[in-house]
Amino acid sequence: MAPSSIEDTDVLVIGAGMAGLSAAIAARDIGASVIVLEKAPEAERGGNTRFSNGAIRAVYHGVEDIDALVGGLSAAERERSEFGSYSREQYYDDLARVTQYRSHPDMADMLVENSRDTLFWLQQQGLRFLPLYEWQFKLPDGRIRFSGGSALEVYGAGEGASEALFRTAERRGARVFYQTKALSLIDEAGRIAGVIARCDGEDIAIRARRVILACGGFEANTEWRTRYLGPSWDLAKVRGSRFNTGDGLRMALERGALPFGNWSGCHSASWDLNAPDVNELEYGTVFKRDDYLEGIVVNADGERFFDEGADIRALTYAKLGRAILAQPGQVAWQIFDKHGAARLHGEYRVKQSARFKAETLEALIDQFDGIKRDACLATVKNFNAAVRTDIPYDPGKKDGRRTEGLAIPKSNWALAIAEPPFEAYAVTCGITFTFGGLRVDGDCCVLDEGGQRVTGLHAAGEMVGGLFYFNYPGGSGLMSAAVFGRIAGRAAAQAALANTVESHGAN
């Protein structure tokens, strides 16, 4: 029995995270009718955006931009903060460097050149911003030096961003259908004309003049992770939405869309070993373990396996999960002494943490399940001996205080693990989102394998390929979702309304 057609709209958006809601609002601003399909129930709506810490990376011109975006800085905030600025050139440089110069120029241009304007646009849609103090350099005198880029966070983090966008989208007339899963695209003589979806156990046809796919990557699909990312990725813990299983990518590829970008790559971070296999909204980001700069990290062989001080946190944390997953047992331990532990962020203190504490290193390491104890003790001893104590430690910048003579150096902020009590945290890989996606053009229209537009089909957010490879600059995930969602929504609405006028004129 063929699905019945129950709805018709100008623009149909699949997915209700930052990308999908930005697309819906942009389309409504132009006057197009909009339906948004959300696979999740209303209580779990919002995709990966709901799980975000709210950091957002954009070009900004200085303290004046920050002041305008937060709605007025206090005198105390101005006094203690060195906000600096973040230029287009810096954004391009950071994006190029962390992606090993593979980020496609077209995708990079769309992100960077639209970032500042889109940030102010998001403010107009009801998002509120705060200075992102957490990721910045803390100076000994109490002042904070911003390291550029992710200078702001959304008030209320991902939850705040999601609720603000839902309010705006619904107030402007976008209709949201919950627990409605898109199954396949409706293809009429080469033109996408809607989707077949499942709602309440029934297959329905929702017709549209333009369809925007904004339903995330495949990070919550165990089989696809193993197929595309490789062995052991079925064991990674999911940091975000359980509903991001690659539905949009599958539908587009079945239609002949061109796969594009780093399909074997993803955003993956250090995540607490005690975290559930798939994150839950009540936990949010409490299992993140991003303060590895304050100590050292060892594997089950008792060895360090990466440079904990290679760069600032925002430019290294998103590739650490992959490094941990490659270790024996897919586990590692972050080790801190008294001074390093004092600088850990609050997430480390939640009761669910896989936390260990002792007055001696021997007693600490004895608590680690499956580690080579003597090798680990030797690693700590050798690390301590290798620290260049003649170079001043400075938490307010990349200080060059490094180790000397180790196979794997620590390039900055190297301090001996020497003062009790000692703390450690067992960590594993947490996957946030996948990098592989679809090829789109400047209007976020999906291209097919021949490089031609798939008429009627757009993509945004995690579904856009070619932007991130291997790693990403922290805060650019939310920013890219908003940028590409806004572009897709605007272009889809313009095309849909033009087609409507043409159709009316032909009658």
Secondary structure, 3 states (H helix, E strand, C coil): CCCEEEEEEEEEEECCCHHHHHHHHHHHHHCCCEEEEECCCHHHCCHHHHHCCCEECCCECCHHHHHHHHCCCCHHHHHHEECCCECHHHHHHHHHHHCCCCCCHHHHHHHHHHHHHHHHHHHHCCCCEEECCCCCEECCCCCEECCCCCCEEECCHHHHHHHHHHHHHHHCCCEEEECEEEEEEEEECCEEEEEEEEECCEEEEEEEEEEEECCCCCCCCHHHHHHHHCCCHHHCEECCCCCCCCHHHHHHHHCCECEECCCCCEEEEEEECCCCCECCCCCCCCCECCCHHHCEEECCCCCECCCCCCCCHHHCHHHHHHHHHCCHHHCEEEEECHHHHHCCCHHHHCCCCCEEEECCHHHHHCCCCCCCHHHHHHHHHHHHHHECCCCCCCCCCCCCCCECCCCCCCCCCCCCCCCCCEEEEEEEEEEEEECCEECECCCCEEEECCCCEEEEEEECHHHECCCCCCCCCCCHHHHHHHHHHHHHHHHHHHHHHHHHHHHHHHC
